[in-house]
């Protein structure tokens, strides 16, 4: 009876170790994949020789217009082989940095950061969205507010 309990206990321990190893391997596999995906999504590559060509709005509510790097984000200095890497760099506003009844959007701005600069609280971004809902764009799925540099927003 005692031998049988020892064998059963040993089998449970080995089985538990196997499950832990399996979970660890799955975590590493999926975590590596998501890092690669996010790095790919965060990196925008522009060709130096690309022209600014006006495009038409296609059926997916996306424009074929090529944006210059200054509109899409801050350009890093490591341009090689005719490729310029552009990164989005957030502006770090503090309460009081943005004053007045209106604000002109700059590269790197988000509604959250504008709310932090104007109200001292990023969660107040919905006030800005509501006041400018006719001028703020959305993705096809409607889940993200899109603002562009040069756009003038009303600050309620």
C-alpha positions in Angstrom: 0.0 0.0 0.0 2.8 2.4 0.9 4.7 1.5 -2.2 1.7 2.1 -4.3 1.2 5.6 -2.8 4.9 6.4 -3.4 4.6 5.3 -7.1 1.4 7.4 -7.4 3.0 10.4 -5.8 6.1 10.1 -8.0 3.9 9.8 -11.1 2.0 13.0 -10.1 5.2 14.9 -9.5 6.6 13.8 -12.9 3.3 14.7 -14.6 3.3 18.1 -13.0 6.8 18.8 -14.1 5.9 17.8 -17.6 2.9 20.2 -17.6 5.1 23.1 -16.3 7.7 22.5 -19.0 5.0 22.4 -21.6 3.5 25.7 -20.4 6.9 27.3 -20.3 7.7 26.2 -23.9 4.3 27.5 -25.1 4.8 30.8 -23.3 8.2 31.3 -24.9 7.0 30.4 -28.3 4.0 32.8 -28.3 5.9 35.6 -26.5 8.6 35.5 -29.1 6.1 35.7 -31.9 4.2 38.7 -30.4 7.5 40.6 -29.9 8.4 40.1 -33.6 5.0 41.2 -34.6 5.0 44.3 -32.5 8.5 45.3 -33.6 7.4 44.9 -37.2 4.2 47.0 -36.6 6.2 49.8 -34.8 8.7 50.2 -37.6 7.7 52.3 -40.6 10.1 52.3 -43.5 10.1 55.1 -46.1 12.1 55.1 -49.4 14.1 58.3 -49.9 13.2 58.4 -53.6 9.4 57.9 -52.9 7.4 60.8 -54.3 4.4 62.4 -52.6 1.6 61.0 -54.8 -1.9 61.9 -54.1 -4.1 58.8 -53.9 -7.7 58.1 -53.8 -9.7 56.8 -50.9 -10.1 53.1 -51.5 -13.0 50.8 -50.4 -11.3 50.1 -47.1 -11.4 53.7 -46.0 -7.6 54.0 -46.5 -5.8 56.4 -48.7 -3.0 55.4 -51.1 -1.2 58.7 -50.4 2.4 58.3 -49.3 3.1 60.3 -46.2 6.5 62.0 -45.7 8.4 60.9 -42.6 7.8 64.2 -40.9 4.1 63.6 -40.9 4.4 59.9 -39.8 6.9 60.4 -37.0 10.4 61.4 -36.0 13.1 60.3 -38.4 16.1 58.6 -36.9 19.5 59.5 -38.3 20.5 56.0 -39.4 19.5 56.2 -43.0 21.2 53.5 -45.1 20.8 52.2 -48.6 18.1 54.8 -49.4 15.9 53.7 -46.6 14.8 56.1 -43.8 13.5 54.6 -40.7 10.7 56.6 -39.0 9.6 56.1 -35.5 6.7 57.6 -33.6 8.0 59.5 -30.6 5.4 60.6 -28.0 5.4 64.2 -26.8 5.7 64.3 -23.0 3.3 67.1 -22.0 2.9 68.2 -18.4 -0.2 69.9 -16.9 -0.2 73.5 -18.2 2.0 72.9 -21.2 -1.1 73.3 -23.4 -3.3 76.4 -22.8 -6.1 78.1 -24.7 -9.3 77.1 -26.3 -7.7 75.4 -29.3 -4.6 73.4 -30.1 -2.7 72.7 -33.3 -1.6 69.0 -33.4 2.1 68.3 -33.7 3.9 65.2 -34.8 3.9 62.6 -32.0 0.7 63.9 -30.4 -2.1 61.7 -29.1 -5.4 62.8 -27.7 -4.3 61.3 -24.3 -1.1 63.4 -24.3 -3.0 66.6 -25.3 -5.4 66.0 -22.5 -2.4 65.6 -20.1 -1.0 68.9 -21.2 -4.3 70.7 -21.2 -6.1 69.2 -18.2 -3.4 67.3 -16.3 -5.3 64.1 -16.8 -4.9 61.9 -19.9 -8.2 60.1 -19.2 -10.0 63.4 -20.2 -9.1 62.7 -23.9 -12.7 61.8 -24.5 -13.7 65.5 -23.9 -11.4 66.5 -26.7 -12.8 63.7 -28.9 -16.4 64.7 -28.2 -15.7 68.4 -29.0 -14.0 67.5 -32.3 -15.9 64.4 -33.4 -16.6 65.8 -36.8 -12.9 66.5 -37.4 -11.3 63.3 -35.9 -11.0 60.3 -38.1 -11.4 56.6 -37.1 -10.1 53.3 -38.4 -12.4 51.1 -40.3 -13.3 49.2 -37.0 -14.0 52.5 -35.3 -11.8 51.8 -32.3 -9.1 54.5 -32.6 -9.2 58.2 -33.0 -6.9 59.6 -35.7 -5.4 63.1 -35.6 -2.8 64.5 -37.9 -0.2 67.2 -37.5 -1.5 70.6 -38.4 -5.0 69.8 -37.4 -6.6 72.4 -35.1 -8.6 70.9 -32.2 -11.1 72.6 -30.0 -10.2 72.2 -26.2 -13.4 72.4 -24.2 
